[in-house]
Amino acid sequence: MAITMKCVAASAFRALAASSNSTSASSILTRNLHASPGSKKIVGVFYKANEYASMNPNFLGCVEGALGIREWLESQGHQYIVTDDKEGPDSELEKHIPDLHVLITTPFHPAYVTAERIKKAKNLQLLLTAGIGSDHIDLNAAAESGLTVAEVTGSNVVSVAEDELMRILILVRNFLPGYHQVINGEWKVAAIAHRAYDLEGKTVGTVGAGRIGRLLLQRLKPFNCNLLYHDRIKMDPELENQTGAKYEEDLEKMLPKCDVVVINTPLTEKTRGMFNKDMIAKMKKGVLIVNNARGAIMDTQAVVDACSSGHIAGYSGDVWYPQPAPKDHPWRYMPNQAMTPHISGTTIDAQLRYAAGVKDMLDRYFKGEDFPPHNYIVKAGELASQYR
């Protein structure tokens, strides 16, 4: 969604100045917004690539690639520790919580930064997300503790929008059963064709029309779909005309119109569990759903039940809760699903962009410079507008 971060930052500083005697202001002042002199301990938590690490020199988003910044950091005297071990009191991450200064995390292998961990991290000043989406961090606790939280805004929006378009086509054309037939040595055209459709003429609605939602609408226009969008902010008329998308202020009125629903809204306290049994029931029978936003936006069991009954004819996405998804996660075994691990935003191209973005913000942090305004998720005790 559109973020007016300059206004957010300005209002945050005005609020800080006006309430310097308040409890929240005092807590904000307890941690520096920029690096103090000296060596810093930086910890990165990424997924492990194992044998795949050496197959592409640009594979930077894994433990082995370490965002390509190890030599640069260590040449400046900083300590850089990278791990994939993030859960539990005996994890590698937990050992470093008390004395780290910067924690770099990623949505694809999220280290859940709880209020408890923030309280333990006495030296922590900066939380960086390598990618987009910082909901794995307790943002309210970070704000109350005076921490800065930032992500590489825009780094993988193209990657995710392309992936969403792919998933829409996979579901509409009933692709997966055909693929499985080939693997299993079968040839049953009718088993695929009885529920395969053209995308042209179908109504596709996106719940959320921020950076990714807008890119998806632009990519869908050549397919001659009926395009709808719901968002808290109406698009500029020029962009609306360019995409041909129609604004739907009332989500509950939009959903019954859609053959395909795409979830493109951030995970917040307002959107957590938003698509429960009652909300799914408002969709038309046989709806197709694509969710590359966050798994926790959906009621897990409600999705399973609706896929089993056929009310949802197909569900595809790459986001789960928790992540990595346990082996017994019910979405692995529900019918009519085309799920994958969380991969849409971690293409090699996206990795190069978010690795460069993390390096840029670390460099600015060491120099005492501000980040690009749209990168801030928490600054001076103020949350970005999309997380309020």
Secondary structure, DSSP 8 states (H G I E B T S, - for coil): ----HHHHHHHHHHHHHHTTTSHHHHHHTTS-SS--SS--EEEEE-B--GGGGGG-TT--SBTTTGGG-HHHHHHTT-EEEEES--SSTTSHHHHHGGG-SEEEE-TTS---B-HHHHHH-TT--EEEESSS--TTB-HHHHHHTT-EEEE-TTTTHHHHHHHHHHHHHHHHTTHHHHHHHHHTT---HHHHHTT---STT-EEEEE--SHHHHHHHHHHGGGT-EEEEE-SS---HHHHHHHT-EE-S-HHHHGGG-SEEEE-----TTTTT-B-HHHHHTS-TTEEEEE-S-GGGB-HHHHHHHHHHTSEEEEEES--SSSS--TT-GGGTSSSEEE-SS-TT--HHHHHHHHHHHHHHHHHHHHT----GGGEEEETTEE-GGG-
